[in-house]
């Protein structure tokens, strides 16, 4: 998996740091106060790390939604933890909450990918055990 991870980082390097600009191009201005008010991951009740490594690898690297997820993931590079959580929350709302937008299978892939990313933030010390911002 590390090999694929690095390949996507390289392939989409030009997208690094662009997540907020992309969201603004779709929904309009992102109020900075909305980002500063973020204290942690708002969907903590939907957070789980109970997926098998093989299922995570499928969702993140080979599922039909994986290419778009990798573009989104790379676009978070260089953003603060609060900015990342803002973007992840927006993507969750668009790809998981809005049931008319995507099939159940697509929504499940987004849940796995985003939860995996949240878990990485937790493992990296950016979020505490309660998924609150640490740094």
N, C-alpha and C positions, 0 to 999 in steps of 0.2 A: 504493500500500500504506500509506503514512503516514496517509492519510485514514481507512482502515478501522481502523488501529491505534488512532488517537485516538478513533474512535467506540466501539470496544470498551472502551477505558479509561473513557470517560464512562458507557457503559451499565452496566458492572459495577463502578463506583467503590466501591460499598458493600462489595465483597468484598476490597478492598485490605488486605493484612496478615493475612488469615484462613486462609491455607493450612495452617499448623500446627494450628490449632483444628479445621479440617475433618478433617485426618488423624487427630487425636486422637479425634474423634467416631466414627470408623470403626474404628480399631485399638486405641484406648486410649492411655494416657499415652505421650508422647514424651520419653524420657530426655534431659535437657539434655547429659549427657556424650556421648551418641551424636552429637549435633550438634557439640559441641566437638572430637570426635575426627576429624571430617571434614577431610581434607587436600586433597582434590581430587575431580574427577569419576571415579567408580570404573569406568565403562564406557568408558574412553579407547579401547579397541580397537574399539569400535563408533562412535566419533566420526568424523564426516566433514562437510565443508562442500561436498561435490561435487554438491549438488543444484542444478538450474537455478532461477533466480529465479521462473519461472512455476510450477514444481512446489512450491516453498516457499510461494508465495502461495496456491496451491490448498490445501495441507495446513493452513496457518495460518488462512486466512480463509473457505474455501468447502467444504471436504470435510465429510462428515457428522459427523466428530469435531471440527470446528473450533470450534463454539460452546462445547463443553465445554472444549476446550483454552484458549480465550480467557478463560473464567472462571478456570481454573487459573492462567494466566499473570498475570492481574490480581491474583489472591489472593496472589501472591509480592511485590507491591510493598510496600516498606518493611521487608522482612526482610533480615537479614544474608546475605552470600554463602554462608556455611555452612548457614544455615537454608534458603536456596533450594536448595542442592545436596541437602540432606536430603529436601526435598519432591520434587524432580525425580527422585531415586533411588527414592523410594517409588512415584511415578507410573510410572517405568520398569518397576519390578518388577511392578506391577499390570497395566499396559497392554501391556507388551512381553514380559516374561519368562514370565508366566502365559499360556501358549498356549491354554488352555481358555476364557479370559475373552473373547477378542476374535478376530475374523477376521484373516487375514493382511493384508488391506487396511487395517483399523483399526490394527493394530500398526505397519504401515509409516508411517501418518500420525503416530502418536505418536513414532516414531523421528525423523522429519523435524522435527516441532515441537520436541521436546526438544533435538535436536542444534542446531537453529537458535537456541534460547535459550542453550545452552551457548556457541555461537559468539559470541553477543552479549555474554555475560559475558567472554569472551576478548577481544573487540574493545574492550570497555569497561575493560579492565585489571583486572577482578576475578579473572580466572584468567590464569596464564602460558601459555606455548606448550605446556607439558606438562599443562595443565588443572589445575594446582595453585592453591590459594587464594592470592591476593596481598593482598586487602583485604576 
